[in-house]
Amino acid sequence: MADPAQPFSLKPYLKKTKIWKSIFRHDFSDTPRTRLLRIFGNVFLHLQPVRVAKDAIRVTYTWGLGGISFFVFLVLCVTGILLMFYYRPASMLAFQDIKDLSFAVTLGPLLRNMHRWAAHLMVVVVIAHMVRVFLTGAYKPPREYNWVIGVILLVMTLFLSYTGYLLPWDQLALWAVTVGAQMAANAPILGNEGPFRLPFITTANDARFSLIGGTVIGDATLIRFYVLHCVAVPFLFCIFLCVHLWRVRKDSFSKQTGEKVDVWPHLVSREFLAALLVLIILFVWSLLMNAPLEAEANLNVTPNPSKAPWYFVGLQELLVYFDPWLAGVVLPTLIVVGLMAIPYVDTNPKGVGYWTKMRRKSFGPFSIWVPQERPFAVSVFMLGTILWFVLIFIGTYCRGPNWEWYWPWEPWSYRRLTKLTLKNIPNLWGGLLVMSYVAMGTPLPAKAKELIAAKAGPKTPGRLFALLHLGLGMMMSVCLFVPLLISKDADYPLRSRYTTLFEALGRSINAPVMSNLYHLFQQAGPAVGSAVVGVMILVVGLILGRIGIAFGKMKNRMFDELGLVKYAIVISLLLMMMGVLGKIMLRLLFGIKYLISLPMFNFNI
Amino acid sequence: MKRLLFVLLTGLLAVLFVITMWRDTAREWTSYQGRFLKTLHTDERRNVSGGIKQIIVKDLNRVDRCTTCHLAIDKPQLALGEEPFTAHPGKFLEWHPVEKFGCTVCHGGQGLATEVKAAHGDVKHWEDPLRRGNVVQASCRQCHGDLKAIEAHVPALIKGREVFLAKGCYGCHTIKDFGQTVSQDLTEIGSKSYQLMEADFEMMSPPHDRIRWLETKLRHPRMLNPGVRPEHLPPGEEEIFPSAMPHFGLNQDDIESVTTYLLSLTASNLPASYVMPAPPEPTVTYASDLEHGTAVFEKYGCAACHGIGGVGGRHNWNGGLGEETPPLLYVKAYYGNHVEELKTLIRSGRQPVPRMNAGRPNPGLYMPAWKDRISEPDLDALVVYLFSLADRLPQPQTPQAATDQAQTSPSQPTAPVDSSPIN
């Protein structure tokens, strides 16, 4: 019975009703008990632990990147579902529906812009999250498996974004997807244009066909991508996301220092603020910039240049230096597999739960920042990441019509032509070059060292090792310059004037090393020129050998620590990455197209 | 601190949401509708509702939202003096009911758009710009095959076609299955994508649209394709000549008319119920072989390169004969006794034509093969016409005549007189 002296108030009354009590199981006063109950009693908040180490939730430790990517995914789900109300996945209707969204539907432009920009943001944030996890060593035991799930989620994020790219059915969509689908056609064995194609593979049953559901992109592709984008991939994504989040809980946070604090309110409030901030960024972005929409898709009109979605432009840029099967299939596969392998080959227990300190280290006249712990792992990973984004930058901002180089401030011209006559190095020389490069990865195990030292004196193993590297460096240099000077120009065997690759390249290419050497030959005479080339062979060989020796000690230590299998994986991934850089140099400085070329198998490197 | 941040961010988000809602409700067209509704009396307003208006024409696969702003286009009683509230001029809407035709099928532009610039097609990636002024006559030809029947309404279109014929454009360009393939096929030039029509906007000031491009091309044929000089090319690369299209010296009126005609050449695929086919061409009889030959010369566009009346003088980069196309006045002198040789030359053409400088690329203009196009009787008549051109040369002067001429009219030029009936 209520006290008649007290005035009636709604809140206490409501709190006593059965409905209230059945929904809210506890009161909301700020006591330690309710703080726990809030997490226990809520299915969504229950995803998080009740108490967490204070240092683990510092903004400067995680930057909230995992949570933010989850939130952006939620934004994408909401805007995506709303967009689905207005979109019909048929080539006759799709483009018109997008036009309707931008001109007639209430809040249509906002929905579309937000979905588009959130998709871009998600790719960026997911990659940043991965970099953060790597740099703080959060993938190390017992979290190896969750790192692999994370890589799968990254791949799915890219695939979600890629399948969504086609849906507006404009020129941008059609040709970006064409570029991507062409990579499937170049898959080895299963692609119609790839190397070592199986005999029964045609355009009508290869990997590209199964991706786009036909031999050309059309209605079948649109419905396929629509279902993948809206149902199939999100479904799988959610499953992997559940596992990912659950494993974070089970494996605990990577940082465990500092006193324990209650997740409510310390973590929940931060998450809320981060979500607010992201939403504000997305709102402002969507208000200021409209999502692009070009002319309706037309298979007969190929824009020049046609660019892939920005996160694949790095691979497209690699097409300049490699054949499509390498740039579009093998390299991305290796990147993904390599990423997944990281926690299993990295046995270094250090560096978990904190950002590695940097210190200045001088290399001769230069002094650079070097991570104090895990210098090798951090440098290699960051080199790869930066290389990836540099390629994306070049492809997006520095490439114009015919994929010619334009500075970002230069206007494009469809009239501009650059003459580039690229040449192959004969297979024998090129093969030797590649083999010497691969042999650079040879370590000198401690056992072998002892054995040699016991037989031939304590200094011999070191000398032998140095000699091996110098020899390999010299071999690579010779295999590059000698065939240039003596090999016949395979493209014009009958033309007597351009007898060697050197002359052919020097006359017609703007690769700096080749054209300068050629001019030197012309002006100073062959004697001086040959001397210069001889010196160059020597210098380049010595430099390459010196680099090999510099990494020699590290290689030996790595081999002894990792064992043969892990060492082989690490060194081949490393050589592959540096090889990409090397091939880019060969192409830009020397105008060399292939080192090994077997046209009958469609196999060129 | 955290609480303050929370309040601030939430407030900011709320403000952003309000801004978005406001921007969404205050779209461009709402101000036009507001202005229009204000001018109406209460009783007039009863029949006019607000909101986006659209005309859905199923047959033509079009949705036109133009009437969202052009509110009085089919209501002359409500029309105002200023755009966009005027009524449609003439009786065109009576003949072409709006529900059956919509707007953009005739006027071009982007029917789905509800913003002025986008709707008028003055934006990137919309290749069907609004057809302003006389240019709109181009659209009539989509359905009206018989232009004679609507002559009074399409003067620019008819004139454009006449100029196109008179200047000999068919000599290089094809429309459907008639004409030569020396240059671009113009069959769908009014609707082809910019890329396929090789519309290069680099040398042109904006606006960059089809109509402006065609006008510029007709005014200064070489301006849009100035070629690439050897000094701007990497060593060893062949230079590219400017556009081979001759400069026809068209005046503004001609340019607009020809543009109108070219815009009428579209890939439109309208339902049969809309189309009124053209009557069959009447067969022409000629009084003489000479008249027949003149007609052949004009019909196949020989004049584009050889000049009206065969006087030659078109510039042809690196062509023999001083970089000019050959005049036809000397045909009789060369081939008078070798008619069969002349016919063979016309039948199989001359490709490539002789070069002035063997080190430079082939000239852009060349004599195409005519054997599948000009029939044998036509060819015989053409030869008669070509031989007749010799009469236009100044007669070999006797000393007496020369002195007479010098005395009577010293300033009279002796150049051949252009007597083409079309001019």
Interface residues (C-beta under 8 A of the other chain):
Chain A: Q96 K99 D100 F103 A104 T106 L107 P109 L110 D170 Q171 S269 F272 L273 L276 L277 L279 I280 F283 V284 S286 L287 L293 E294 A295 N298 N300 V301 T302 P303 N304 S413 Y414 R415 L417 T418 K419 R507 S508 N510
Chain B: K2 L5 F6 L9 T10 L12 L13 L16 F17 I19 T20 M21 R23 D24 I52 Q54 V63 R65 L112 A113 T114 E115 A118 K124 H125 W126 E127 S193 Q195 L196 D200 E202 V228 L233 P234 P235 G236 E237 I240
